[in-house]
């Protein structure tokens, strides 16, 4: 199972454990993500971006790192406290600031 599939499985399990349908999760996200888009993440068709994981984590009552399987990622596990704090600050920043950081570092979504 590749990472996209693991993330999708975790997303689906968290949603179903809370008894939410795809439509209900879509509505809980404020309509930011359609049921079909969330379904694509769950099926491992699309990679779940950090910003989307951050937004979906609230209605799913979990953390974005949990959804993204960071607890299983050796790179994340070996991060220094300063790196973890930087990642945490990024995840809590408004979308416009996150976009600016990605642009500054020349990263794609």
C-alpha positions as a Python dict, from the first residue, in 0.01 Angstrom:
ca = {
    (1, 'X'): (0, 0, 0),
    (2, 'X'): (147, 337, -100),
    (3, 'X'): (131, 654, 111),
    (4, 'X'): (-168, 801, -76),
    (5, 'X'): (-363, 483, -7),
    (6, 'X'): (-259, 477, 361),
    (7, 'X'): (-366, 838, 403),
    (8, 'X'): (-694, 767, 224),
    (9, 'X'): (-762, 470, 447),
    (10, 'X'): (-694, 674, 758),
    (11, 'X'): (-919, 955, 636),
    (12, 'X'): (-1202, 712, 556),
    (13, 'X'): (-1166, 531, 890),
    (14, 'X'): (-1175, 855, 1086),
    (15, 'X'): (-1481, 976, 894),
    (16, 'X'): (-1672, 649, 928),
    (17, 'X'): (-1578, 612, 1296),
    (18, 'X'): (-1753, 945, 1354),
    (19, 'X'): (-2052, 826, 1151),
    (20, 'X'): (-2010, 1096, 887),
    (21, 'X'): (-2103, 1052, 523),
    (22, 'X'): (-1893, 1212, 250),
    (23, 'X'): (-2165, 1476, 212),
    (24, 'X'): (-2169, 1549, 585),
    (25, 'X'): (-1791, 1590, 592),
    (26, 'X'): (-1812, 1816, 289),
    (27, 'X'): (-2075, 2027, 465),
    (28, 'X'): (-1868, 2031, 785),
    (29, 'X'): (-1575, 2170, 585),
    (30, 'X'): (-1795, 2464, 493),
    (31, 'X'): (-1832, 2326, 143),
    (32, 'X'): (-1462, 2378, 71),
    (33, 'X'): (-1427, 2020, -52),
    (34, 'X'): (-1690, 1831, -249),
    (35, 'X'): (-1788, 1477, -151),
    (36, 'X'): (-1626, 1346, -472),
    (37, 'X'): (-1298, 1525, -395),
    (38, 'X'): (-1292, 1381, -43),
    (39, 'X'): (-1375, 1041, -195),
    (40, 'X'): (-1075, 1078, -429),
    (41, 'X'): (-851, 1136, -126),
    (42, 'X'): (-1000, 835, 49),
    (43, 'X'): (-945, 611, -254),
    (44, 'X'): (-584, 723, -288),
    (45, 'X'): (-653, 879, -628),
    (46, 'X'): (-537, 1223, -512),
    (47, 'X'): (-273, 1308, -252),
    (48, 'X'): (-418, 1486, 51),
    (49, 'X'): (-244, 1827, 73),
    (50, 'X'): (-142, 1962, 412),
    (51, 'X'): (-384, 2254, 390),
    (52, 'X'): (-677, 2023, 314),
    (53, 'X'): (-572, 1784, 593),
    (54, 'X'): (-559, 2080, 829),
    (55, 'X'): (-908, 2193, 729),
    (56, 'X'): (-1059, 1843, 747),
    (57, 'X'): (-893, 1760, 1078),
    (58, 'X'): (-1128, 1990, 1268),
    (59, 'X'): (-1457, 1819, 1171),
    (60, 'X'): (-1282, 1481, 1193),
    (61, 'X'): (-1170, 1558, 1550),
    (62, 'X'): (-808, 1463, 1490),
    (63, 'X'): (-485, 1631, 1384),
    (64, 'X'): (-357, 1690, 1033),
    (65, 'X'): (-34, 1498, 1111),
    (66, 'X'): (-248, 1199, 1210),
    (67, 'X'): (-441, 1214, 881),
    (68, 'X'): (-116, 1243, 685),
    (69, 'X'): (37, 939, 863),
    (70, 'X'): (323, 1148, 1000),
    (71, 'X'): (339, 914, 1298),
    (72, 'X'): (451, 644, 1051),
    (73, 'X'): (695, 866, 863),
    (74, 'X'): (1060, 822, 960),
    (75, 'X'): (1149, 1170, 836),
    (76, 'X'): (890, 1329, 1063),
    (77, 'X'): (987, 1102, 1352),
    (78, 'X'): (1348, 1222, 1327),
    (79, 'X'): (1263, 1593, 1319),
    (80, 'X'): (1411, 1824, 1580),
    (81, 'X'): (1178, 2008, 1821),
    (82, 'X'): (1241, 2330, 1626),
    (83, 'X'): (1141, 2164, 1299),
    (84, 'X'): (827, 2022, 1456),
    (85, 'X'): (737, 2365, 1594),
    (86, 'X'): (791, 2519, 1250),
    (87, 'X'): (563, 2260, 1091),
    (88, 'X'): (303, 2315, 1363),
    (89, 'X'): (315, 2694, 1312),
    (90, 'X'): (278, 2648, 936),
    (91, 'X'): (-25, 2423, 981),
    (92, 'X'): (-193, 2674, 1211),
    (93, 'X'): (-119, 2973, 986),
    (94, 'X'): (-388, 3121, 764),
    (95, 'X'): (-401, 2983, 409),
    (96, 'X'): (-266, 3308, 265),
    (97, 'X'): (43, 3290, 486),
    (98, 'X'): (93, 2922, 400),
    (99, 'X'): (75, 3013, 32),
    (100, 'X'): (335, 3287, 84),
    (101, 'X'): (570, 3044, 258),
    (102, 'X'): (532, 2790, -23),
    (103, 'X'): (600, 3063, -279),
    (104, 'X'): (905, 3186, -85),
    (105, 'X'): (1046, 2832, -74),
    (106, 'X'): (946, 2769, -436),
    (107, 'X'): (724, 2474, -341),
    (108, 'X'): (420, 2351, -531),
    (109, 'X'): (89, 2248, -369),
}
